[in-house]
């Protein structure tokens, strides 16, 4: 009996020492990725993510390509696969794309391949399919990447864009369609994708608001688009194009250029470069948008912040924003009502850093 009591006490002591450590708020839970976009050699900068959403900048990994040193005017310069195991980054200065394998907050360069065009600014991935937006050659083009370094261009996948000055390319859920936002023509291009991964001739649809920029799909395949002229819109998408659900819901903020949607499809957030704020929207069952705060400012990053790219963690708990004006990344805890609470702001990034992804 005495031995049993002793062993019981020891077990309780061990549990008391180990369980809090395993559940500590700062324990590693994932990572956030951006790219330096440096002319002298592009690299992916990595931030380890704690359980409380806090970040620690840990390392940079060379892409084997070159950046431009300046804002690409795009969303999606880096992209993670849905399972978080692979990361793609564009090298706009050397017309290439780099693929990394991901292990928590550590990366390993798998390959760097030509973008099959000029000045790639955005990339999207669905399983082993990769599409690249090349503004310099006015096209999108597709590849099949097997994850172990073999990348092959898909014959017949290169399609001309239908508008001017693009911002982003992205797959719809399941990879059956691709959309591209066109800023200067205020249009949205949509392309169907067949079972071989080949994009077909596109359809051009008018944007509900001026200067469509960043966008995201929800699980139902609806597209939510930020419009730099001062609004956000939502659309259903099919083979005939993009069809308006919510037409230009005003943010009352300046230059809402980047947009993300939470994994559960309940909320969307725009990063407003001109007013250094974030606008939150609720998403109704029919895909319609409504501001969470009448002012349009769910969070303020302060004068000179110039927020750019955004990313939401795979568990939907935290929103991260690339703070261009301070060369940092800021994190916000997402409340059950869509409200945002600042977690912190960290980093030392070079000027011109672009793109953001989170696991």
PyMOL commands that set and color helices and strands:
alter all, ss='L'
color gray80, all
select helices_A, chain A and resi 2-22+135-137+173-175
alter helices_A, ss='H'
color red, helices_A
select strands_A, chain A and resi 28-35+43-50+55-62+78-80+86-91+96-103+106-114+120-126+129-134+139-145+151-153+159-160+166-171+177-182+187-192+203-206+212-217+223-227+231-238+241-250+256-261+267-272+277-283+289-291+299-300+307-312+318-323+328-334+340-346+354-358
alter strands_A, ss='S'
color yellow, strands_A
deselect
rebuild
show_as cartoon
